[in-house]
Amino acid sequence: MLTKASFDYAVLRVVPRVERQEFLNIGVIVFCLERRLLEARVHVDEARLRTLWPTLDLETVKHHADGVVRICAGDETAGPIAKLSQRERFQWLIAPRSTIIQTSAVHTGILTEDDSLADRLERLFEQLVGSTDTDGDNLASSNKVWG
């Protein structure tokens, strides 16, 4: 039987020019210690990014967004950070930085017995990113890491 569990999440953003304080949400990272889960869901909406920042290097954005998903999954090809514990990976991912890919402040939520973390991630993604990709070209698959 599942019990209540707390989780933390942060929004993944593209911030092409920090001085303008403009950004576009491209994903959500969720971490739940009690359920031993670290997962990211990312969607790079090329059309929206090009509209806002025509000269943006989209390949770099997609590469780094994919790296976030792979680090969450513990994919060893993502480098030494992916070999850390889930908590350490989450902390590294949410650390403040002044690069083109940044995270929001960390927020906390509570899962009830009737709530699954996968459903909560999906709702957060729809609410905060709001993008779906019907052909799958720009959607990095969610990676669940248990254990």
C-alpha positions as CSV (number, residue, x, y, z in Angstrom):
1,M,0.0,0.0,0.0
2,L,1.3,3.4,-1.0
3,T,1.4,6.1,1.6
4,K,1.7,9.9,1.3
5,A,5.1,11.1,-0.1
6,S,6.6,14.5,-0.7
7,F,8.3,15.3,-3.9
8,D,10.3,18.2,-5.3
9,Y,10.2,19.6,-8.8
10,A,11.8,22.3,-10.9
11,V,10.9,23.7,-14.3
12,L,13.6,23.5,-17.0
13,R,13.9,26.7,-19.0
14,V,15.6,28.1,-22.0
15,V,17.1,31.5,-21.2
16,P,18.9,32.8,-24.3
17,R,19.7,36.3,-23.0
18,V,19.8,36.5,-19.2
19,E,19.9,40.3,-19.1
20,R,16.4,40.4,-20.7
21,Q,14.9,38.0,-18.2
22,E,13.0,36.1,-20.9
23,F,12.6,32.4,-20.9
24,L,10.6,29.6,-22.3
25,N,9.7,26.5,-20.2
26,I,10.8,23.3,-21.9
27,G,10.5,20.6,-19.2
28,V,10.0,19.5,-15.7
29,I,12.3,17.6,-13.3
30,V,10.7,15.6,-10.5
31,F,12.5,14.0,-7.5
32,C,10.8,11.8,-4.8
33,L,13.1,10.3,-2.2
34,E,10.4,8.1,-0.7
35,R,9.5,6.6,-4.0
36,R,13.1,6.6,-5.2
37,L,12.3,8.4,-8.4
38,L,14.1,11.0,-10.4
39,E,12.5,11.8,-13.8
40,A,12.5,14.5,-16.4
41,R,10.1,15.2,-19.2
42,V,11.3,17.7,-21.9
43,H,9.9,19.2,-25.0
44,V,11.9,21.6,-27.2
45,D,9.3,23.5,-29.2
46,E,11.5,24.7,-32.1
47,A,8.8,26.9,-33.6
48,R,8.2,28.8,-30.3
49,L,11.9,29.2,-29.7
50,R,12.6,30.4,-33.2
51,T,9.8,32.9,-32.9
52,L,11.2,34.4,-29.7
53,W,14.9,34.0,-30.6
54,P,15.6,33.5,-34.3
55,T,19.4,33.1,-33.9
56,L,19.2,30.5,-31.1
57,D,21.3,27.4,-31.6
58,L,18.5,24.8,-31.3
59,E,20.9,21.8,-31.7
60,T,22.7,22.9,-28.5
61,V,19.4,23.4,-26.7
62,K,18.2,19.9,-27.7
63,H,21.6,18.4,-26.8
64,H,21.5,19.9,-23.3
65,A,17.8,19.1,-22.7
66,D,18.5,15.5,-23.7
67,G,21.4,15.5,-21.3
68,V,19.1,16.4,-18.4
69,V,16.8,13.5,-19.3
70,R,19.9,11.1,-19.4
71,I,21.3,12.4,-16.2
72,C,18.0,11.8,-14.4
73,A,18.0,8.3,-15.8
74,G,21.5,7.6,-14.6
75,D,22.6,6.9,-18.1
76,E,26.4,6.5,-17.8
77,T,26.9,8.0,-21.3
78,A,25.8,11.3,-19.8
79,G,29.1,11.7,-17.9
80,P,30.2,11.4,-14.3
81,I,27.2,13.3,-12.9
82,A,24.9,10.5,-14.1
83,K,26.8,8.1,-11.8
84,L,25.9,10.0,-8.6
85,S,23.0,9.1,-6.4
86,Q,19.5,10.4,-7.4
87,R,19.6,13.1,-4.7
88,E,23.0,14.3,-5.8
89,R,21.9,14.3,-9.5
90,F,18.8,16.3,-8.6
91,Q,20.8,18.8,-6.6
92,W,23.3,19.2,-9.4
93,L,20.5,19.7,-12.0
94,I,18.8,22.4,-9.9
95,A,21.9,24.3,-9.0
96,P,21.7,28.0,-10.1
97,R,23.6,28.7,-13.3
98,S,23.9,31.4,-15.9
99,T,23.8,29.2,-18.9
100,I,21.2,29.0,-21.7
101,I,19.4,26.1,-19.8
102,Q,18.3,26.9,-16.3
103,T,15.9,25.7,-13.7
104,S,13.3,27.5,-11.7
105,A,13.2,27.6,-8.0
106,V,12.4,24.2,-6.5
107,H,8.8,23.6,-5.5
108,T,7.4,20.9,-3.3
109,G,4.3,18.7,-3.5
110,I,2.6,15.9,-1.7
111,L,1.4,12.7,-3.3
112,T,-1.6,11.0,-1.7
113,E,-2.4,7.3,-1.8
114,D,-4.5,7.8,-4.9
115,D,-1.8,9.8,-6.8
116,S,1.0,8.4,-8.9
117,L,4.2,10.3,-9.5
118,A,3.9,9.6,-13.2
119,D,0.4,11.2,-13.3
120,R,1.7,14.2,-11.3
121,L,4.7,14.7,-13.6
122,E,2.3,14.6,-16.6
123,R,0.0,17.2,-15.0
124,L,2.9,19.4,-14.1
125,F,4.4,19.1,-17.6
126,E,1.0,20.0,-19.3
127,Q,0.5,22.9,-16.9
128,L,4.0,24.4,-17.0
129,V,5.3,23.5,-20.4
130,G,2.0,22.9,-22.2
131,S,3.6,21.4,-25.3
132,T,3.0,18.1,-26.9
133,D,4.7,16.8,-30.0
134,T,2.5,14.5,-32.1
135,D,5.4,13.2,-34.3
136,G,7.8,12.8,-31.4
137,D,10.7,14.6,-33.0
138,N,11.2,17.1,-30.2
139,L,10.0,15.2,-27.2
140,A,12.6,13.5,-25.1
141,S,11.1,10.4,-23.6
142,S,10.6,10.5,-19.9
143,N,13.1,8.3,-18.0
144,K,12.1,6.7,-14.8
145,V,14.8,5.6,-12.4
146,W,13.8,3.4,-9.6
147,G,16.0,2.2,-6.8
